[in-house]
Amino acid sequence: MAAFAELGMLPELATAVEEMGWMLPTDIQQEGIPAILGGADVCMAAETGSGKTGAFCLPVIQVIWETLRDTKTGKKKVHKFGEEGWNLNVFDRDPTLSVDREAYIAESSHPKFWSGGRANKGVFNKGKYYYEATIVKDGLCRVGWATPKAQYNLGTCSNGYGFGGTGKKSYAGNFDDYGESFERNDVIGCYLDLDSHSIHFAKNGKEFEIAFKISQSLVNASFYPAFVLKNSRLKLNFGHTAFKFPPKKGYVGLTSASPDCVESSPKNGLGGATADPNAERPNSAPLCIILEPTMELARQTHEQIVLFSKKLDSPTLRAVLVGGGIPIAKQIKDIEAGVDVVTCTPGRAFDLIDQEKIKLTHVRFFVLDEADSLVDGPQNCSRKINNMYQTIPRFQPDGSILQMIVCSATLHNLGVERLAATTMHFPQWIDLKGQDTVPDTVHQIVCPVDPVADKSWIRLRSKSGNGITTDGIHSGDQLRPNSDNAETLSEGVKVLKGEYVVKAIRHFKMDQCIIFCRTKIDCDNMEQHIFKQGPEWTCVCLHGDRNAEERTENLRKFKSGEVKYLICTDVAARGIDVHGVPFVINVTLPSSDDISNYVHRIGRVGRADRMGLAISFVSTVPEKVWYHKCRNRVCKNTALVNKGGCAIWFSEKQSLAEIEEHLGVTVARVSTDFDVPVDEYDGKVVYGRRRANEAAMEVGLSQAAVELTGIVRELNTLERQLQLSYWKLLAS
Ligand SMILES: Nc1ncnc2c1ncn2[C@@H]1O[C@H](COP(=O)(O)OP(=O)(O)OP(=O)(O)O)[C@@H](O)[C@H]1O
């Protein structure tokens, strides 16, 4: 495996990560860093804890710093995109249409939407012109000619003429039979005769009759090569390479058109706006925007960026953290002082962008971390992210191209795929895991919670019983211990879960553990329950009802080891990186519509090659739980959702079955003796530490490195001696 420097990283960055103890890149870094440095739009999917943050931050920092350095030293050039030759116009297309870097291939990967575009030049006045379109990928497409006023959906308005794969010609929304149908690998010749005002087409050299007489109202208009695609890809040849089927009868390729008949597209420039290439970048216009779903994650990524870039100076890289909980006035001041990288949460970011306090005019990298949560989770920001994307120029005057980077441990989701199709440019998928998987550093066990078999909850629930306070969902129910009444058993499950958490902590002598609860009230109750166990039982809560400062402080306390247990809702399920946490407890499983949260939750352990154990308490009977649709913070409506209330019956058995099916594993069941299957886990594991053989391998590697250093030094000395003898020989 190559070291960081061998991936093309700047020595300053390689040294910074080495000082953090990172000797070798992880697999995702090995793949992701060169792809981003190489200019690709990248979708990264890898297991939790596999080092994705470094995989996108390091190359982004590098490119940005080089840009800053080149700007400072005056090395940056102004790009002449669209001014030279004929190609596709990236400024004149549907946003869902991708155009390759050479601007000759166009693709729409959307199965439902038509996406159209045009060339960067058109012809007018007189002459006979020709270009070829090769169908590279099947799907639907129409090709032809259009004026700059035409709609992108070619042939649906009276400014464009098209010929479609189904063997129809189209103009002004009328579709009539014409020529033949065409498909993948067919080459369509598009003919425009401005002398006799007609248009016709050919397939693989076979010319068809005149398709259209150009309408009288358009005879003085300029015509541009135009096309529209649905889940298809086209390669255009305007004459810059030899035509597969050269035109006859006086027609010429567009590249041979006389300059006095050629017009450049009026749609040319930065996102439609005219930008002065020599204008200075405003202070509040970052080169990179990173969106994170929560403030905790944003802070973590921001801190990594600061650490990574600590060796970069002249110029230094200015990173700003933007999100709720930090006074907005301070953030605006920080941004106005100058910013290169903004790491932010969506709400505050959208707010500052709307107020134009953050300008998107110079964004070079747009990164969506934990993308599935951003587009699909409760925040569902896909529309706003799309709006943001539309505002960012695709090209900068220095020729740099906007790069989109999308990553998560659970990327295989319709929302993300749709986002990738609409915003990314032939994205490179670096998928180190296929469908969701759990790293083999994470051991999972399930402990069934059966209130019929274990009646201890009846005693625990009594006034003297010291059981956990439950969520109050059964406070209005007639509970009858020793009956099989559903409400009674559901209450029993809640009490038993509180007890089992304490048992597990005692059994494994847990000094550090993340405890996931379903709701905020469950977290608060668990916090009190843990406190009750004794002064050494220290814990903090992380959920949406705690204010931002408290959350930051609580996370700090847990990370620093000041407290042992972090109790949280799914807010902390993603991305939070606490070094070497050995245990995760799921008091309740995520519901079926949130299965990926299971992967994220248990991925808080087993990070950076440390072993971890995830214990899930799974009720054997249905549990009635809160499912608030209202915004009422003190809602007590225990009626079921389908009766207008805020409660549901939750089958954890079913959720577990779905999780197992999703991951393709059967999780080992254990009793409350927590008899973890030793054979399967080879008995040598210490949770929170590396596996014995890997740790030994690392020691071996570093010893080898030390030995090699000595040998290299010796070789160096020998080489110097050899050179000296050579010079002496020459001199004598
Ligand atoms: N090359 C490396 N060598 C050693 N440790 C590393 C390396 N890369 C990352 N780490 C460490 O591994 C841990 C996990 O990294 P990171 O938080 O980037 O994972 P992730 O893939 O983003 O996880 P998640 O999907 O849960 O967000 C961190 O503590 C990080 O410091």
Ligand as a Chemical Component Dictionary entry (heavy atoms), coordinates in Angstrom:
data_LIG
# 
_chem_comp.id                   LIG 
_chem_comp.type                 NON-POLYMER 
_chem_comp.pdbx_formal_charge   0 
_chem_comp.three_letter_code    LIG 
# 
loop_
_chem_comp_atom.comp_id 
_chem_comp_atom.atom_id 
_chem_comp_atom.alt_atom_id 
_chem_comp_atom.type_symbol 
_chem_comp_atom.charge 
_chem_comp_atom.model_Cartn_x 
_chem_comp_atom.model_Cartn_y 
_chem_comp_atom.model_Cartn_z 
_chem_comp_atom.pdbx_ordinal 
LIG N1  N1  N 0 -5.094  6.609 7.528  1  
LIG C1  C1  C 0 -5.471  6.520 8.792  2  
LIG N2  N2  N 0 -4.678  5.961 9.717  3  
LIG C2  C2  C 0 -5.050  5.872 11.019 4  
LIG N3  N3  N 0 -6.235  6.339 11.509 5  
LIG C3  C3  C 0 -7.079  6.900 10.630 6  
LIG C4  C4  C 0 -6.752  7.027 9.221  7  
LIG N4  N4  N 0 -7.783  7.635 8.609  8  
LIG C5  C5  C 0 -8.706  7.874 9.562  9  
LIG N5  N5  N 0 -8.288  7.445 10.768 10 
LIG C6  C6  C 0 -9.033  7.521 12.039 11 
LIG O1  O1  O 0 -10.149 6.626 11.909 12 
LIG C7  C7  C 0 -11.277 7.143 12.604 13 
LIG C8  C8  C 0 -12.488 7.133 11.684 14 
LIG O2  O2  O 0 -12.328 8.069 10.631 15 
LIG P1  P1  P 0 -13.570 8.896 10.037 16 
LIG O3  O3  O 0 -14.299 9.600 11.131 17 
LIG O4  O4  O 0 -13.064 9.704 8.914  18 
LIG O5  O5  O 0 -14.472 7.687 9.516  19 
LIG P2  P2  P 0 -15.748 7.720 8.570  20 
LIG O6  O6  O 0 -15.493 6.746 7.475  21 
LIG O7  O7  O 0 -16.072 9.131 8.193  22 
LIG O8  O8  O 0 -16.863 7.134 9.527  23 
LIG P3  P3  P 0 -18.456 7.419 9.564  24 
LIG O9  O9  O 0 -19.075 6.769 8.363  25 
LIG O10 O10 O 0 -18.875 6.770 10.814 26 
LIG O11 O11 O 0 -18.628 8.899 9.571  27 
LIG C9  C9  C 0 -10.872 8.535 13.085 28 
LIG O12 O12 O 0 -10.536 8.449 14.431 29 
LIG C10 C10 C 0 -9.656  8.885 12.280 30 
LIG O13 O13 O 0 -8.781  9.738 12.993 31 
# 
loop_
_chem_comp_bond.comp_id 
_chem_comp_bond.atom_id_1 
_chem_comp_bond.atom_id_2 
_chem_comp_bond.value_order 
_chem_comp_bond.pdbx_ordinal 
LIG N1  C1  SING 1  
LIG C1  N2  SING 2  
LIG C1  C4  DOUB 3  
LIG N2  C2  DOUB 4  
LIG C2  N3  SING 5  
LIG N3  C3  DOUB 6  
LIG C3  C4  SING 7  
LIG C3  N5  SING 8  
LIG C4  N4  SING 9  
LIG N4  C5  DOUB 10 
LIG C5  N5  SING 11 
LIG N5  C6  SING 12 
LIG C6  O1  SING 13 
LIG C6  C10 SING 14 
LIG O1  C7  SING 15 
LIG C7  C8  SING 16 
LIG C7  C9  SING 17 
LIG C8  O2  SING 18 
LIG O2  P1  SING 19 
LIG P1  O3  DOUB 20 
LIG P1  O4  SING 21 
LIG P1  O5  SING 22 
LIG O5  P2  SING 23 
LIG P2  O6  DOUB 24 
LIG P2  O7  SING 25 
LIG P2  O8  SING 26 
LIG O8  P3  SING 27 
LIG P3  O9  DOUB 28 
LIG P3  O10 SING 29 
LIG P3  O11 SING 30 
LIG C9  O12 SING 31 
LIG C9  C10 SING 32 
LIG C10 O13 SING 33 
# 
